[in-house]
Amino acid sequence: MDFCRPLLRELVHRAPGIATVEGDILDFPLWAGRDPELIVCMGDTLAHLPGAGSVRDLLRQCYTELVPGGRLILALRDYSREEEGSVIVIPVQRDADRIFLCRLEYDEESVGVTDILYSRVSGSWERSAGEYRKLRITPAFLERELTRTGFRIEDTTVGEGHITIIAKKDA
């Protein structure tokens, strides 16, 4: 399930047996009734959801859709550790003609993200930027909500700025 058609095409090309759906992950009827054995939610998908209620709804839907014995793997960046009011600038990429920076500004429930790109055009540097918010989701929140939903946590790994949880829907 993804918005990105080229990414989905590449996935099918590399793993022909995988079923894909193009669309919004919160549009549950798009992917209902497929009985998957595995659901993988990676990157910042959860952090981009509108709020904690949407995360809960998604976890419940995953539990409903998985076959008994199926697994849900969640992998996301850990934004839970910085203190409210912290501001961090991360150099993402740099070459002779581009500098890409990411500015993170933490508040209690979310992180304000500003992507800043400097590009050299005809010998001059031009700046472009985009802003958006991400949820601060803690490992404890995910474990609690997964357990409440009915999942059994098989593994939780937190480190190097990432959270990975493997949860199983028991038979």
Disulfide bonds with the S-S distance in Angstrom:
none
